[in-house]
Amino acid sequence: MKMSKEELMGLVNQGLWLPLMEEFYTIQGEGYYKGTAAYFIRVGGCDVGCHWCDVKESWNAELHPPTEITQIVDNAVKYSDTIVITGGEPLTWDMGPLTKQLKEKGVKTHIETSGAYELSGEWDWVCLSPKKIKLPTDSVYQVADELKVIIYNHHDFKFAEEQAAKVGENCILYMQPEWSKREEMIPHIVQYVMDNPKWKVSLQTHKYLNIP
């Protein structure tokens, strides 16, 4: 039975269908789980709008077809027991139904988020990557397992410390160079981490490996 656009958007707003940009099995390239095989689900839709974003094609949710979450889950669990939900900004949508179905399949659920919207869903790991344009909500700060601050310029070190003050004491702190600025900023990041060893360095190792 064919649905109207209004009916379909109703299902999207309930989190039962999601604007799926892409899904793929690869190696996690960043943060605490770097080097780990994982299945990525990239959800369309983001209004944070980082100028250096490397997936700007994810911003407009209307470009990505709404897909029933049962189909998304069935695809994902064929490949891995670690599922990473990313975007875009996945918390634009209600992640509760998707993570409920994933957890029923016995897999681990990870999210990569700017935290710009209230947390929804059930997560085994929350990677918070805050952006100055639209700061995280309190609900995401409170549960972040890792804080990953992208370092584009020298002011980002101050921003990183401001964000670190808002997460829990067990949250792992990472500084990651923005890819186009890596040669310029890596020496400064290395020195900063050596001077402030509560921080760790994160790199986009998947780009060095030439994989998605």
QUISULMO-V863312 format. One record per helix or strand of 2 or more residues. SS is the DSSP state (H for helix, E for strand). FROM is the first residue (numbers start at 1). LEN is the number of residues. If there is no record, write none. Layout:
ss from len
SS FROM LEN
SS FROM LEN
This chain:
ss from len
H 5 9
E 17 11
E 37 7
H 56 3
H 61 3
E 66 3
H 69 9
E 82 5
H 90 3
H 96 9
E 108 6
E 125 4
H 138 4
E 146 6
H 155 10
E 172 6
H 179 17
E 199 4
H 205 5
